[in-house]
Amino acid sequence: MSGLHKRSLAIAGHRTSVSLEEPFWEALKEIAAAEGRPLAGLVAEIDLARGEANLSSALRLHVLAHYRARAGAAPLSPAD
């Protein structure tokens, strides 16, 4: 897998940096485009829903859940 790539985004009016592997950034861009919104909007929504989870982890899990749903797989449970 490729190394981490850090990106800066504005979330809820403040700048933050997030490190993810490039395939996850590409997947997030694809999801945002399919939903007709900017990447920063998708990340902000995930950020609001993540609770105590690390943002990078929450983004990876969102990508996984998205593609599992498209494949018809069972949703992830909170314990996964």
C-alpha positions in Angstrom: 0.0 0.0 0.0 1.2 3.5 -0.7 2.5 5.8 2.1 0.4 8.4 3.9 -0.5 11.7 2.2 -1.4 14.6 4.3 -4.1 17.0 3.1 -5.3 20.3 4.7 -9.1 20.9 4.8 -11.4 23.4 6.3 -13.9 21.7 8.6 -16.5 23.7 10.5 -14.6 26.9 9.7 -11.2 25.8 10.9 -8.2 24.3 9.0 -7.1 20.8 9.9 -4.7 18.2 8.4 -5.6 14.6 7.8 -3.2 11.8 6.8 -4.5 8.9 4.7 -3.1 6.6 2.1 -3.7 7.8 -1.5 -6.3 5.1 -2.4 -8.5 6.4 0.5 -8.2 10.0 -0.7 -9.2 8.8 -4.2 -12.2 6.8 -2.8 -13.3 9.8 -0.8 -13.2 12.0 -3.8 -15.2 9.5 -5.8 -17.8 9.2 -3.0 -18.1 13.0 -2.8 -18.4 13.4 -6.5 -21.1 10.7 -6.7 -23.0 12.6 -4.0 -22.6 15.9 -5.8 -20.7 17.7 -3.1 -17.2 18.8 -2.3 -14.7 16.6 -0.5 -14.6 19.0 2.4 -18.3 18.7 2.9 -18.1 14.9 3.0 -15.2 15.0 5.5 -17.1 17.5 7.7 -20.2 15.2 7.8 -18.0 12.2 8.8 -16.2 14.4 11.4 -19.5 15.3 13.0 -20.6 11.7 13.3 -17.3 10.2 14.4 -17.6 10.7 18.2 -14.3 9.9 19.9 -12.8 8.1 16.9 -9.7 9.4 15.2 -10.7 11.4 12.1 -8.4 9.4 9.8 -9.8 6.1 11.1 -13.4 7.4 10.7 -12.6 8.3 7.1 -11.2 4.9 6.3 -14.2 3.2 7.9 -16.6 5.4 5.9 -14.9 4.4 2.7 -15.1 0.7 3.7 -18.8 1.0 4.7 -19.6 2.8 1.4 -18.1 0.1 -0.8 -19.4 -2.8 1.4 -22.9 -1.3 0.9 -22.4 -1.1 -2.8 -21.3 -4.7 -2.9 -24.3 -5.8 -0.9 -22.3 -6.9 2.2 -23.7 -6.6 5.7 -23.1 -3.2 7.4 -20.2 -2.9 9.8 -21.2 -3.1 13.5 -19.8 -0.7 16.0 -17.7 -3.5 17.5 -15.9 -4.2 14.1 
